[in-house]
Amino acid sequence: RESRRKTPVAVSLKENERLFGDSALGMSIRTPKVAFRYFQDLLGKHMENPQVALYRSRFPEHELVKDERRQTVVFKLSQTMQYSPEEMLGMVLNYSRGLAEEFAEQPIKDAVITVPAYFNQAERRAVLHAARMADLKVLQLINDNTAVALNYGVFRRKDINATAQTIMFYDMGAGSTTCTIVTYQTVKTKDSGTQPQLQILGIGFDRTLGGLEMELRLRDYLAKLFNDQHPSKDVRKNPRAMAKLLKEANRLKTVLSANVDHMAQVRQSSAGSPGSLRASVGCDKERGVEGGIDQVILVGGATRVPKVQEVLLKAVGKEELGKNINADEAAAMGAVYQAAALSKAFKVKPFVVRDAALFPIQVEFTREVEEEDKSKSLKHNKRILFQRMAPYPQRKVITFNRYTDDFEFYVNYGDLSFLSRDDMRIFGSLNLTTVRLKGVGDSFKKHSDYESKGIKAHFNMDESGVLSLDRVESVFETLVEDKLEEESTLTKLGNTISSLFGGGGPTPETGENLTDPVQEEEESLADSAREEQGGKQEQKSSAEDTGAEQGEEKQQSPPPGQGKPEAAPPETESQQKDEGEKSEPQDPKENRETVKEEEPSKSSGESTATKTEEEKKIKAPKKQKLVHEITMELDVNDVLDLLEDELQSSVKKLQDLTIRDLEKQEREKSANSLESFIFETQDKLYQEEYQLVSTEEQREELSRKLSEASTWMEEEGYAAATKELKEKLSELKKLFRNLFFRVEERRKWPERLAALDSLLNHSSIFLKGARMIPESDQIFTEVELSTLEKTINETTVWKNETLAEQNKLSPAEKPVLLSKDIELKIAALDREVQYLLNKAKFAKPKPRKEKNTTKADSGKNATASESEDTIPPTEGQHEDKPEDISPAKEPPTAEEVGEEPGSDSGSQKEKKAEAGGESRKNDEL
């Protein structure tokens, strides 16, 4: 809404007023305690997190209290007004949705939201909670850097080819700095052919380095200058003065981005006198960037600072930095493109996006092992589920082979040694979830006749980078005897198709081999696609994890052939559902997992050995799989999610605030309408056109009413309700209705009367011309012409009489000549004229020459003459054109039409003689 094309993420909350954007920033100077910004840094953070302490030091005017259940932060304005960071973000999202709806002129329910790439699981879940509070359906949480890279690639599709291009995006925004290495190249897709793809290769970040840190340092520098000039005062103890200095620091940062120096001026008695400022901003370079970077692109407003660009140029060793994208809007535009790709309402060109999870995630469990001396001990095992920079979205399945009773395992973050000590402290808990399984022992007792294939836990990292455990199931298998008979054609076809999608080539076998040693350790990772019905879209990576197979990799942007990113499978509807059993014939995909080594290689299908194996396989007993759902209990270990009651309470709180804002806006609108009506009408009473249609007494009475209303507004109107204000305005409008009506009628008379006179004139001319048409060519009936003539006469008489009557009345009296009556008369007359014009337009000329020939000739000759007249002669086609000439010139046209090829003047005279007296009469006409 702001003219700068960007809206600050700020909220101002007072007892009865809520402001956003620049209005909220303005409130931060007058009342710093009620203006909140940069609260995104507190999402998903416990009270003891260092980020919370940093926020307190930056904004000491805010009171932060602890949520006792979740141990998170809450902003406390008063005993009755407390808001969590999620609720603050929900307000901003709702306000942003309102701006978008105002621009699009239609309701908006779906959204793609950008988040920093370094957001962990707790922070991402907090953003989803905030979106739910704002009643938004999140299509995807897309990383800022990924959105920027997508926006850059979309507008450079033609420059992307099979040769990989490596681009570094350096994004220094208001609160943080992120550096991303991205490669662009074209890849072959299943359905859409060759399409461009971006892949995130590496990410580096600093959560605290950004434009805000520069502003705070400039603010502190200005405060030091002030204190040096005024030793008796300490400006740091005055929140309003510090807020004003922070605003001036923001202005200085902007000016110094394009100038060597600038004068800082703060005009406020408590903030001190002007002082000069010379500032240079630098940043430490941890390590240089290795070769292979084709270009460095700047993103974010803080990259406009000259010192930042200078240090970055030295670090990357480039001659220049790329500034060819909009530093402020690139991420938003990339998110817009992704939203269009995910939405069913738009169709955009495919662009494959391979995003990467920054933090590794692993599964930990403890099992009992038997030592050499036959004593038993517990062994703690760790298995990587998602490596660092693993692509997502994707699903994975982990299999526990030797558990026969209820047990528990843990989902935690993996090795985070690449983070600094400060980042580790800010990161929070390394433990994500404790999963307790119940019903494992019961499933083994219930299916003791079956062979166990392990306990399978199905994990899903969705398009938003949020990890979830979809379901856990106990899988059993048994052999079912089958008659040794030749397979039907349909069965053979099904096996062939299954083998095509199921693999059997060298690469899958390699992946399976990696699983074997893990199975010996009573745990294995299996390809999730084997358990999912979407086997057609499997992609494997045999070297991603040790002893693990990579799950299906779905692209961030809907890749060609896959359509929109899939949602979680229907099995995820409940994490604690009743134990159920599903018995079905063994799927060929399951054969790949359990007896894959027995499957033939299709590449050597021509060999005799392969054919023998196929025959054996056909005659082998069928395997039947049985799946038993396991009940699971999840304990969140990082930041507790909001309970449903808490979430609904927050939704209602935000809705109440929105309703209050709308009611306030409606009241302000009603008060403004009443005030403007009073002032405008008082001025109109002394205008010439209003004085003409009113008497002195009427104007005095109306002026007195306006004065009373104005006095009421000053004394009581400020506290009046919206309904009362609307009623007051309605009363005044009713008093002035007749005056405004008379003025408005006099304004319309000249135009309406001119239109009526013009129509009467044209209608009379048309009627006169229609009556002059010869009877033989007349297309209008006498009734039609008489009706038109009657309408013209009645309209003329009405106009003359009404004008005469109106002239007798005083201008201050109610007029009898009304504009709506004139419009009705115009419409009635125009309707009659248009009817006749349309009839003339589609009327066909009456055939006359055919009649004359028929009367004179015998039956045989008449038939020949008619056929000759029906078919135009091949020569002299131009003689038919006179048919379009006016009726007065049609008789000679008919004579010419009757001419035949090769006819002479003598034959024409004979025909005229045969036509008799009637023909002569027509010729005379």
N, C-alpha and C positions, 0 to 999 in steps of 0.2 A: 504494500500500500504506500510505503514511503517513496519519495521521488528518487531515492538512491537505488531502487530496485532490490533492496535487501532490508529485512526487518530484524532488528536485534532480538536475541532470545532473552527476553526480560519480562518479568511479571511484577506488577505493583498491586499489593493487597491491602486495602483499608477496610474499615468496618462496613462501609456501604458502597465501596467503589473498587473496581478492578480494571487495571490498565495494562496494555501490552506494548511492546516495541519501543519506539522513541518516546512515547508518552510515559512509559514506565521508567525510562532512563531519566527523563526530566523530573519525575517524582523522586528519584534517588538523590537528587541534590537538595530538595526541600525536606523530604522525610526519608533519609537513608534506610531506616529500620524496616520499612514496608516494601522496599524495592529489592527483588531477588534476581540474580543472574549467575551464570556459570554453575548452576546447581546440577548439571549433568555429571560433574565430577564426583558427586556424592551417590550416584546410582549404584546399588548393589554393594555398598560399603558398610562395614560394621563401625560402631562408634569409635573404637580404638584405632581405626585405620589412620595412617599418617596423612592421607589425603584430607581427612576431616580436620585434622589439626592445621594443615596448610590453609584450608578454606577459612577456618576461624581467624587465622592471622591476617588473611587478605581482607576479610569482611568482618571485623570484630563487632559491628553493630547488630549482627543477627544472633539470636539466641537459639542454640541447637540443643535438643534434648534427645534422650534415647528411647527407642521403641523397645519396651521390655521383652516382648515375645521374640521379635526378629533381631534385636540388638542393632538396629539400623538407626539412621538419623531422621529427626523430625524437626521442622522449623516451627518455633513457638512464637506467635505474635501476641497471644493473650490466652487466658484459660480456656476460652471457647474457640479460638482460631489456631489450629495446628495443622500443618500440611507436610506430607512426606515429599521427597524429591520426585517420586513417581507421579504424585498428584500435581506437582508443579509442571512437570513435563506434559502431563495429560492436558492441562490448561492451554499450554502453548500449542500442542497438536490440534486441539479443538479450535483455537483461534486461527491457526494456519488453514485448517479445513474450511473455516468460514471465508477466508480470503479467496481460496481456490473456488469455492462455490459461487462467490460473488462474480468472479471472473468468468467461470464456465457457465453460469446461469442454470445450474442443475445440481441436484444433491450429489454428494461424494461420500462413499462408504469405504472404498478400497484405497490402500496406500502402500507405497514402497518407501521405507524410512532408511536414511543413511545413518550409520554408526561408525565410530572410529574402529580401525582394524584391530586395535589392541584390546577391545572390549572382551572380557572373559564371559563364561557362561552365566554368572550371576548378573552381570551388567546387561547382557542381552535379554535375559528374562525380565529384568526390571523395565526395559524399554517396551517389551511386549505387554507388560502389565499397564504401563502408561497409555499405550495405544488402545487397550481394551477399555480403560477408564474414559477415553475420549470417544468410545463407540466407533472405532476404526478397525476394519479388517486388514491385517497386515499381510500383504502378498509376499513380502520378503524384507528382511533386514539386510541391506547391502552395505558393504564396507565403503567408507569414503573413498579410499584409494582405488577400489575396484570401479566405483561409479565414475571417477575421473578418467580412469583408463578406458572405460567403455565409451564415454563421451568423446575422448580423443580419437578412438579407433573408428567410431561410427562415421565421422566426417572425413575420414581418410581411407575409406574402404579400397579405393582404386590404387592406393600406394602399398597395400599389403599383398605380399606374394608368398611363394613357398619358402623363400629365404627369410629366416627369422630376423626380426628387427628388435633390438633391445633398447628400451626407453626407461629412464629413471624419472619418476615423479617426486619432486620435493615439495611437500605440502606443509607449510607453516601457517597455521590458522591462529585464532584468537587464544586458544587454550593449550594447544599441543602441536608437536611436529612429527610428521610421519614421512618416511622415505620408502619408496616402493620400486622394485625392479620388475618390469613387465616385458614379456616378449609377444610380438605380433607375427602371425604367419597364417597362411591358408591351410586348411585341413579338409580332407574328404569326409563327408557325412553320409549317413545311410540313405536319406531320402532327398536331401536338398543339394546334393553334389558338393562342389568345393565352396567352402564358406570361410570367412576370416575368423580367427580365434585369438583371444588374449589369454595369457597364462601368467598368474602371479608367481614369481620365482622367489622373491625375498622381501622382507619387511623389517624396517628398523623404526624405532619411535622414541619419543621423549614426552611423557605425559604432562610435564609442567612448562616446557619451553614453548612460548608463543607470544602473540601480541600483548596479551594481558600482563605477562611478566615484564615486558618492556615498559608498559604503561605504569605498572606499580613502581618500577625503579625510577622512572621519571618523576612520578608523584613523590616518592621519598626524597629525591634530589631537590625538588621544589620546596618540600616541607623543611629540609635542612637549610635552604637559602632563607626562607622566611624566619626560621628560628634564629638564624645568625643575625638577621636584621632587627629582630624584635626579641631580645633575650628574656624579656619579662613574660612572654607568652609562649605556650607550647601548642602549636597548631595540631599536633598529632592527637590531642585530647578532645578535639572538636570534630565529631563525625561529619557534620555538614561541611566544614571547611575542607576536610580530607576528601569528601566526595566531589567537591568543586575542583580541588587540585587534580583528582583523578580524571575528571572530564577534560581539564586543560591539558593533562598529559596525553590523553588520546588525540586531541587536536594537534599537539606538538609532534607526536609520532607521525601523523599523517602529513604534516607540512614538511618535516625533516626528511621524509622519504623522497622529496624532490628538491630540497634546498640544503645548502651547507649549514646554515644556522637560522635561528628564528628567535624572536622575542616572546617570552612567555608572560602573559598578563592575566592576572586574576583580580577582578574588581569586587572585593568584598571586605567589609571592615574587619571581620574576624579572620580572614584568610591572608591579609597582608597586602603589601604594595608589589608592583611589578618587579620582576627580576629576569635577567638574561640567562640563556641556557645554551650550552654547547654540549651536544650529546653524541656519543658514538656507541654503537651496539655491536657486540661480537659474540661468537659462540665457540666452544672448544670442539676440536675435531678429534674424534676418538680414533678413527682409522681411515685411511684413504680408500678410494673406490678403485677396484681393479679394472683393467681394460675390458673392452667389449661393450661399453655403453655407447650407443649411437647418438643419443641426445638426452639432455637433461631439461625437463619441463618444470617450470615454477607454477605452484598452485597455492592459493591461500593469500589473504590480504597482507600478512606479515612479511611475505617474501618481497614486498616492494621496498623494504628498508635497504638502503645501499650497502650497509655493512654486512648484512646477511648474504647478499649476492656476491660481495667481494670474497668472503670466507668460503662460500660454496664453490666459486670458480677455482680457487686454489685447491680445494679438496678433490674435485673431479678432474682437474687438469684439462678443462675445455676452454676454447676461445670465447664462447658466448653461451648464454643460457636461453632456453626456449621460453618465449613469452607469448606464444600464439594460441593460448586458450584463455577463456575468461576465468581469472583466478578466483572470483567469488562464486560463480554460478556453475562451474564445470561439474561438481559433484551432483548438484540438483538436476542438471540436464541429463546426466548419465542415469540417475534414478528414474527420471521421467521416461527415458527410452526403455528401461527395464520394466517399468510399470506397463507401458504400452505392449511390450512383448508378452507379459504375463496375463494381460487383460484379454477377454474374449471380444471386446468391442473394437479393438484395433488390430491391424496386421502390419507388421514391420519386417524388414529384411533380417534374416537370422544373423546373429553374431554370437559365436560360441564363447562363453565365459567360463574359465577354469579358475575359480577362487581357491584360496588355500587357508587352512586352519592354522593360526599362528602358534597355538599352544598344543603340545602333544597330550594325548589322553591314554591312560592304561587301565587295565583291570588287574586287581590284586586279590589273591585268595590264599587261604592256608589249608594245607592238606596233611593228613597223617601218613608218615612213611615208616617203613620197617628197616632198622639198621642191620648191620651184619651180625650183631649179637642177638638178633631177633627182638631187640627192644624197639619200642615205637616212640617217635618224636614228631613234632610239628615242623613243617617246612613252609616258609612263606614264598609264594611265587608271584612274579610280575609278568604281565604280557602286554605288549604295546597294542592298543586298539586303533588309535590314529596317530601316526607319526607327526612330527613338526612339519608344517607346510604341506600336509596331506590335502589333496583336493576334496572338495565337498560341493554339492550334497552327495552322500553315499550311505549305503547300509552295510552293516557287518554282522556276522554271526559268530559267536564264540561258543565252543563246545566243551563241556566238562564231561570227561569220559568215565571216571571211576567213582563218582559220587553215587551212592545208593540211598542216601537219607537226606533229610533237610539240612541245608547249609546256607552260608552267606558269603558274599563277595563284595568287593569295594571298587567303585569307579573313581579314580583320582587323576590328577594331572601327572604327566610324565616328567621327564628331565627338563627343568627350567633353568639350568645352569647358564644359559645364554643371557639371562636377565641380570641386571645389576642388583646390588644389595638393596638399594632404595626401591627399585621396581618390585623386588620380591616382597618387601614389606607392604607396598601398596597393593600388590596382587591379591592378597587375602589368603583364605584357606586353600590348601592344595588338595583337600579331600572334597570330592563332589557328592557322592551318594553311597550309602550302604544299602545293599539289596539282600533281603532275607527271603529265602524260598521256603515255602511250606507245601507239603503234599508230594514231595519227591519219593519218600519211602512208601507212601500209600500207592503211588503209581507203579512202583516195582513189585509190590505185593499183588496188586490187581492184575498185572500182566507178567506173571512169573514164567509163563510159557513162551514169552517172546524174548528175542535177543535185543539187549539195550544198545542203542546207537548214541547214547549220551544225552546230557541236558543242554539244550541249545538256547542261548540268550540272544535275542535279536535287537541290535542297536541301530539307531538312525540319527545321522547328523543332517538336518534338513537344510533348505536353501538359506535360512537365516543363520546357519552356523550353530544352532542350538541342538545339543545332544539329548536324546531320549531313549529309554528302554521300552521298546514296543511290547514285547511279550517274552515269556520264558516257557518252554515246552519240553516235555520228556518224550523222546522219540524211540519207538520200538519197531522191530522188524521180525517177520517170520516167513518161512517158505510155504508156498501153497502149491500142492501137486497139480500138474497140468497135463492133459492128455497129449501124447506125442503125435501130433497131427500137423500137417502143413499149415502155416499161417495163412490167414485170408489176405486178399489183396489190400484191404483197408489197413490191416495191422502192419503189413510190410511198409505201406506208405507212411504210416505214423512213425515206425521205427526209423525210417530213412530221414524223415523231417527232424526227429529228435536228435539223431546223430549229427545232422548238419549244425544244429544250434548247440548241441551238447559238447562239441569239440571232440577230443580224442587225438588231436595233433600233438606235436612235441611240446609246445609251450604250456598247455594245460597240465601235461604230465609232469613237467618240471615243477609247476606250482604245487601239484599234489605231493610230489616227493618232499617238498619242504615241510609238509604237514606231518609226515611220519614221525620224525624225532619228537615233535611236540606231543603226539599222541602217547608216546612212551612216558611222557611226564604228566600224563593224565589231564592234558588240556590241549586243545587245538583251536585254531581260528579257521572257520570255514567260510567259504564264499556265501554271502547272504543271498545272492541271486539263486542259489540252489534251493533255498527255502521259499523264495518268492515266486509269484506266478509270472513275473516279468522277465523270464529267462531270455527273451529275445534280445534284450538290451544289455547283456552282461559284458563287462570289461574286467580283465584280470591283470594283476601286476604281481609277478612271481617274486620280485625282489624288494617289495615295499617294506615288509616286516620280516623279522627272523621267525621262521616257523609259522608264518601267517599268509593268508591269501587275501588280496585286495578285494574289497567289496565293489559293488557296482558304482561307477562314477557317473553321476548325473551332472550335467553342466548347469552352472549358475543361470545363464541365459538359456531359455528353452532351445536346446540344440535341434537342428533339423532331424526329423525322423523320430524325435521323442516327444514333440509337442510341448505342452506346458509341463513344468516340473511337477512330478507326482506328489500327491499328499501322502500322509502316512497310511499304510494299509488298513483295511477295516478291522484287522485283528487288534489294533491299538485302542479301540474304543474303551476298553476297561483294563486296568492293570490288576484288578483283583476280582476276576470273575470266577464263577463256579467251575469246578473241574469238569472238563468235557472231553470226550474222546471223538477222534475222527479216524475212521478206518477207511483206507482207500488202497487200490492197487499201487504197487511201487512205481513211482514216476521215473522215467529214464534219467532225469536230472539227479535223482538220489542215487541211482546206480553209479553215476560219475563219482559221487563222494565215497561210496562204500566199497565198490568193487571196480574202481576205475582202471586198475592195472590190468584187468581182464579184458578191457575194451580194446578192440582193434584200432589201429591207426588207419584213418581213411586214405592217407596219402599212399599207403602200400596195399590198397584194396585189391589190386590185381594179382597179388601173390596167392599161391595155393594155401599157404599156412593161414592167411587171413580168412579165406573162404571156409576153411575147416573150423576156425574159431567161431565164425558166424553161425555155422550149422549147429555147433555145440550150444551156442548161446540161445538159439531158437528153441532147442529141445530142453534147455535147463528149466527147473521149476521157477515159477514166478515168485517174486518177493512182494509181500504186502506190508505197507508201513502203517503204523498206528501212532497218532500224536495225542499226548495227554497234556492238557493245559496245566501249568503250575502257578499256584497263587504266589504273588510276590508283594512284599512290603518295602517301600522305599523311604529311606530317611535322608533328607537333604542335609549335607554337612557344611556347605559354604554359606549361603544366605537363604534363609527360609523364604519360601514363596508365600504370597498373600493367600490367606484362607478365602474361601468363596464369600463368606459373610463380610470379611474386611474389604474384599474387592467390590462387592455390591454397595457397601457403605461409602466407599470412595466414589463410585459411579454416581450415587445419589447426591453426594456432597458437591461434585462438579456440576451435575445437572441443576441443582438448586442455585449455584452461583451463576450459571448461564441464564436461568430463568430470571434471577434478580437483575442481571445486566440488561436483559431484554426489556424488563418492566421499567427499569431506569431510563433506558433509551427511549422507550415509548412515552414516558412522562415528560422527558426533556423535549421530545418532538412536539408533544401537545402544548407545552408551555411556550415553546418558540413559535408555534403556529398562532397561538392566541396573541402573543405580543406583536408579532409581525402584522396580524390582521388589524390590531388597534392602531398601530402607527401608520400603516399604509392607508387605511380608511380615513383617518383624520386628515391626511394630506389630500386625498381625493375629493373631500367635501369642498375644497376651494378651487378645484379645477373647473374649467369653463364648461365642459360637457356635462359634468355632474350638477353644476349650478343651473344649467339650462333646463333640466328635467326635474328640478325640485324647487320648492318655495323656501323662503327664508325661515318660516316657522318649522318646516320639516328638517332643515339642516341644523337648526338650533337644538331640536329634540334629539336628533341622531348624535350630534356632538356631545350632548350631555350624557347620553348612554355610554359613549366611548370613554369619556372622562371617568365615569363611575367604574367601568371595567378596568381602566388603567390604575385607579386607586386601589381597587381590590387586589390586583396583581402585586402591587408593592407591599400591601399590608398582610394579605392572607394567601396570595397565590403561591408563594415560595414553599408553603407547606401543604398545598392542596393536592389531592390525589389525582391520578390521571383521568378518572371518570368525571370528576368535578370540572377539570380544565376543559375537557371535551364538551361538556354540557354548556359551559359558559361561552365557548366559541360557537356552538350551535345556536344559542340564543341571539348572539350578535348577528350572525349570518342571516337569521330569520328576519331581524329588524331591517336589515339593509337589502333584503331580497328584491323588493319592488324597485328600489332605486337602481340597483345594478341591472335589473331586467330592462328598465326603460333605456338606460345608457346602451346596453348591449343591442337592443332592437334598433336603435337609431344608427348604430355602427354598421349593422347588417343591411339596412334598407337599400342604400345605393347599389350595392353589388347584386342583391336579389332582384330588385326592380329592373335593372339593366339586363339581367339574364332573361327575365320574363318578357320584356319588350322585344328582345332579339328573337326569342322563340316564336312569339306571336307574328312577327314580321316574316320570318322564314316559313312558318306554317301557312300563312295566307298566300305567299308566292307558290308554294308547293300545291295548295288546293286549286289555285287558278290554273296552273299548268296541267294538273290532272284532268280538269274538266274540258280542256281543249283537245284532248286525245280523241281521234275519230272513233265513232261507235264500233266499227268493225275491229279496231285494235285496242279497245278499252279493256284494261285488265282489272279495274276497280269497279265494284258494284255501286249502285246509287246509294244504298244503305251506308256503305263505308264512307263515301264522300260526304254524305249528309251528317253522319256522326262527327266527322272531323270539323265540318263547318259549324256545327252546333257547339262543339267544345271550344272552338276559337271565339265564337260570339259570347259564350257564357264567361269565359276567362276575361275577355276584354271588358264586359259589363261589370264583372266583380272587381276588377282592378280600378276602374274609374269610380265606381261607387264607394269602395273602401278608402281610396285616396281622398275623395271629397269629404267623407265622414271624419277621417283622421285629421284633415286640415281644420276642421271645426273645433277639435279638442285642444286643450291646453297641453303643452309638453310635459307638465307635471302630472297629468292624468294617465290612467292606464291606457295604452295604445290599443286601437282596434285593428290596425295593420300589423300583423304578426309575421315574422320571417318564416316561421314554420308553415303558415298558410300559403305563403308565396311559393315555398318549396313544394308543397302538395300540388298546387295548380300547375307548376312547371312539370312535375312528374306526370300528372294526368295528361297534359297536352303532348308531352314528349312521347308518352306511351302510344298514343293514337298515330302520331306521325311515324314513329319507328315501325309500327305494324304495317302501314302502307308501304314504307320504303323496303321492308323485307319482302313483302309480297311482289313488288316490282322487280326486286333483285333476282328472285328465283322463278319469275313467270316466263313461259315459253311463248314465242310469237305464234299467232294463229295461222295455220296454213290456208292460203286463199287460192293459189293457182291450181292446186290439185282439185279443188271443188269445181272450178270453171271447166277444166278438161273433162272431168267425169260427166258433167251434164251434157256436153256437146258430143262426145264420142260414143261409139257403141261399146258394149261390154268388153269386147276383146281389145279394142284400141285403147279404151280407158285404162285397162290393166297395164298395158305396155307403157302408156304415158306416165302412170304413177311410178312404175319401176324405174323409168328413166329419170324422173325427178328425184327419186329417193337416192339414187347413186349419182354423185357429182361427176361431171365430165372430167376426163383426164387432162384435157387442155383448158386453159382459162380458169384455173382454180381461183384466181383472185376475184372472179365475179361473185363469189359467195360472200365476200367481206361486207357488202352493204347491209347485210342482215343486222349488223350492230348499230346502224345509223338510226337517228331519231324517228319516231313514228311518221312524222310528216313527210319523210322522204322514202318511206317503205314501198309505195306502189311501183315506182320504177325499178326498185330492187327485185320485187317479185317478178316483174317482166323479164329482167335479165336472168334471174334464176331459171325461168322457164325455157331459156334458149338451149338448143342442143348443138353439139358439134356438127359443123357442116351445114347448118340451117341458114337460109338467106332471107332477105326482107320479104319476099313474096310469101313464103310459108308463114312468116309471122303475121302478115295481114290476114291470111286465111284463118289462122287460129283466132285472131281477134274477132273476125266476123262470126265464127262459129260460137264464140263465147256468148253472144247475144247482148241484150240490153244491160244485163247486170254487170258484165265485164266493162262496158263503156262507162257505166256509172262509177265503178271503182277507179277507172283510169282518170276520170275527171277529178276524183278526190286527190 
